[in-house]
Amino acid sequence: MKIENGEIIPGVGIGEFKIGMSKEELLEILGDDYTESYLSGVDWKLDIENAAFWIHKHYGVRQIGVWGDFKGSYKGSVKIGTTLSEIQEMFGAYEEAGGIIDAIYEIVGVDGMCFELDDLDDWDDWDELIAPINVIFVYRIEE
């Protein structure tokens, strides 16, 4: 299974897949076409062809990531293949999200969504402004 399309709404979800939905609700949509990884005593990850879902036992889906041939977008403009240069033009600013993984970025002022750029190893002269987004994540906004 894969996700063809869907509106990306930061902190809310991607198409019919919503932050906070239970594992059971997610499996009703996915059916049997997924692989599951056990991450900890309360966390799992489910993978399909072009998406992944991080699930917490008590909070449900905490994060959704899409890549590859996913055609959906945020506000009709941020999608797989968009560059940080284009994000600057559309939204004014972006920033590195920080944390333990490099090359994760977010739009300044937009909580609940971040993105990863194309693999650094695939570029001789890597420039974050022109490297295309290759994964978009929507995640639970911590309170």
N, C-alpha and C positions, 0 to 999 in steps of 0.2 A: 504494500500500500504506500501511496505517497499523497502529499497535500498539493493539489494543483494550484489553488488560488485562495485568497481570503484577505480581508482587511486586517492590517496589523494595528492593534490598539495597545499602546504601552500600558503595562501593569494590568491589562484586562485579558488579552488573548490574541489569537490569530485565527480568523474565520470562526468555525464552530468549536475550536479548541480553546478553552478558557482556563485562566489561572484560578486555582481553587477547586476545580472539578475533581471528584474522587477518582481513584484508580479504576473503580468499577464503571463509572460513567465514561471514562476515556476508553476502556476496553469495549464498551458497547459500540463505539464508533470504529475503533481499529479492527475489531474482530480478532482473528488469529494471526494476522499478518504483521508481526513485530518480533523483535528480540528483546529480552529483558536482562538487565544487569542489576545485581544486588549491590548497593553502595555502602550501606551501613545498617544498623539495627532498625532504622526508621525511614530509610531512603532507597528508592529504586530509580532506574533510568530505563525508559522504553525507547527503542529505536525503530524507525521505519525508513523507507528508501531515502527520503529527503528531509527528515525531521527527527527531533528527539524531544522527549518529555522527561523532566526530572520531577519525581513525585515524593512527597513526604507523607508518612502514615497519617499524621494528624491534620496537615494543611492542604493535602491534595497536590495538584499540579503546582509546582513552584516556579518552573521555568519551561519555556518552549523555544526550541531553536529550529530554524528552517534554512535550507541551502539548495544548491543545485538548480533544478528547473522550476522551483517555486516561483510563481508569477505575481503573488500578492504584493501589496505595498502599504506604506504608512503615508497617509495624506496624498495618495496618488503619485508620490514622487520618490520616496526612499524605498528601494527594492534591491534585490540581488543584482550586483553590477554597478550600482551608484557609487560615485567616488566622494571622498571628503571635500574635494574642491566644489563639487556640485552641492554638497550639504552646506558648505559655507555660503554659497550663493543663495540657497533657498531659505536657510534658517539663521544665518549670521555667524554661528560659531559651533564648534565641536570641541570635545576634550577627551583625553585619554581617561578611561574609566578607572585605571589603577587596579590594584589587586595583584593576584599572583600570575596572571597571564598577560603577556605583552600584546600589543596591537588590538586591544579591545577599546572601542570608542563609543561615545554617546553624544547626542545633541544637547547642548547647554540648555537647561531648563526643561528637558523632557525626561522624567523619571519613568522607570519600568521598561526601558528598551535600550539595548546596546547592540553593537555589531563588531564583527571580526573582519579584518581585511584579508585579501588574498595572501597566501603563504609567502613569507619573506624569502624563503629558500628558492622560490620560483622566479625571483627577480634579480638581475645583475645589479641594477642601480635602483633599488627600491625607494619609492617616494610615496609617503603616506597620502599625499594629496591626490595622486593619480591611481593608486592601487584600488581596485574595485572591492566593494563589500562582497564577501562570499558566505557569511552566515549572519543572520539577524536573530537576536534573542529578545523575547519578551519575558519579564520576570515579575515575581511578587514583590511589591514595594513593602519593605519592612516598616513596621510601625513603631 
